[in-house]
Structure formats: C-alpha cells, structure tokens
Amino acid sequence: MIIQSIFPQFTIAELIFQVYHSGLLTFNHRQQLKVAILEQNLTEEDQTAINRLLHAVRRGWLKVVD
C-alpha cells in the first residue's frame, strides 16, 4: 500500500526495511507510521509488519532516536 500525505510516497514494507537495515527508528519514520495508521486502511500484512517493528523496539533490537 502506498501512503498519500505530505511525506514522500512510501510503502510500509519500504519503511520497515529502512528501519531494520539501519537499526534506528527516527522521528520521520514514526511520523510516517502515524500517518499510515491514522489515514489508511492497512492490510493485515501491514498491520503485522508494524506490530513486529514495535515488538523489536520493546525488545531493544531497534533503537528509537530523534
């Protein structure tokens, strides 16, 4: 799914890849996730990917930065 907003177009899969590749969840990533969750009907696959991302943050596998 492609997100339409003030941010450049991206897919949830691209966003998740960027976060896992860098190991960092930046402010921009969090804003993009917020827009995706609030403005779009997410597929079950997208919801699962976001849940896994949040689980990785809780476990300390990904670092949240500003």
C-alpha positions as a Markdown table, in Angstrom:
| # | Residue | x | y | z |
|---|---|---|---|---|
| 1 | Met | 0.0 | 0.0 | 0.0 |
| 2 | Ile | 1.2 | 3.5 | -0.8 |
| 3 | Ile | 0.6 | 6.3 | 1.7 |
| 4 | Gln | -0.7 | 9.6 | 0.3 |
| 5 | Ser | 0.3 | 12.5 | 2.5 |
| 6 | Ile | 2.8 | 15.4 | 2.9 |
| 7 | Phe | 5.6 | 12.9 | 3.2 |
| 8 | Pro | 7.2 | 11.4 | 0.1 |
| 9 | Gln | 5.3 | 8.3 | -1.1 |
| 10 | Phe | 6.4 | 5.1 | 0.5 |
| 11 | Thr | 5.1 | 1.6 | 1.3 |
| 12 | Ile | 5.0 | 0.1 | 4.7 |
| 13 | Ala | 7.4 | -2.6 | 3.5 |
| 14 | Glu | 10.0 | 0.0 | 2.4 |
| 15 | Leu | 9.7 | 1.8 | 5.7 |
| 16 | Ile | 10.1 | -1.4 | 7.7 |
| 17 | Phe | 13.2 | -2.3 | 5.6 |
| 18 | Gln | 14.8 | 1.1 | 6.2 |
| 19 | Val | 14.3 | 0.8 | 9.9 |
| 20 | Tyr | 15.6 | -2.8 | 10.2 |
| 21 | His | 18.5 | -2.0 | 7.9 |
| 22 | Ser | 19.6 | 1.0 | 10.0 |
| 23 | Gly | 18.6 | -0.4 | 13.4 |
| 24 | Leu | 17.1 | 3.0 | 14.1 |
| 25 | Leu | 13.5 | 4.3 | 14.3 |
| 26 | Thr | 13.8 | 8.0 | 13.6 |
| 27 | Phe | 11.3 | 10.8 | 14.2 |
| 28 | Asn | 10.5 | 10.8 | 10.5 |
| 29 | His | 9.8 | 7.1 | 10.5 |
| 30 | Arg | 7.5 | 7.5 | 13.5 |
| 31 | Gln | 5.6 | 10.3 | 11.7 |
| 32 | Gln | 5.2 | 8.2 | 8.6 |
| 33 | Leu | 3.9 | 5.3 | 10.6 |
| 34 | Lys | 1.4 | 7.6 | 12.4 |
| 35 | Val | 0.1 | 8.9 | 9.1 |
| 36 | Ala | -0.2 | 5.4 | 7.7 |
| 37 | Ile | -2.1 | 4.1 | 10.8 |
| 38 | Leu | -4.4 | 7.1 | 11.1 |
| 39 | Glu | -5.2 | 7.8 | 7.4 |
| 40 | Gln | -5.2 | 4.5 | 5.7 |
| 41 | Asn | -6.9 | 1.1 | 5.8 |
| 42 | Leu | -3.9 | -1.1 | 6.4 |
| 43 | Thr | -3.8 | -4.6 | 5.1 |
| 44 | Glu | -3.3 | -7.4 | 7.6 |
| 45 | Glu | 0.2 | -7.9 | 6.3 |
| 46 | Asp | 1.0 | -4.2 | 7.0 |
| 47 | Gln | -0.5 | -4.4 | 10.5 |
| 48 | Thr | 1.6 | -7.5 | 11.2 |
| 49 | Ala | 4.8 | -5.7 | 10.0 |
| 50 | Ile | 4.1 | -2.7 | 12.2 |
| 51 | Asn | 3.4 | -5.0 | 15.2 |
| 52 | Arg | 6.7 | -6.8 | 14.6 |
| 53 | Leu | 8.5 | -3.4 | 14.4 |
| 54 | Leu | 7.0 | -2.3 | 17.7 |
| 55 | His | 8.0 | -5.7 | 19.3 |
| 56 | Ala | 11.6 | -5.2 | 18.1 |
| 57 | Val | 11.6 | -1.8 | 19.7 |
| 58 | Arg | 10.3 | -3.2 | 23.0 |
| 59 | Arg | 12.9 | -6.0 | 23.0 |
| 60 | Gly | 15.7 | -3.5 | 22.4 |
| 61 | Trp | 16.6 | -4.8 | 18.9 |
| 62 | Leu | 15.8 | -1.4 | 17.4 |
| 63 | Lys | 16.7 | 2.0 | 18.9 |
| 64 | Val | 14.3 | 5.0 | 18.9 |
| 65 | Val | 16.1 | 8.2 | 18.1 |
| 66 | Asp | 15.1 | 11.8 | 17.5 |
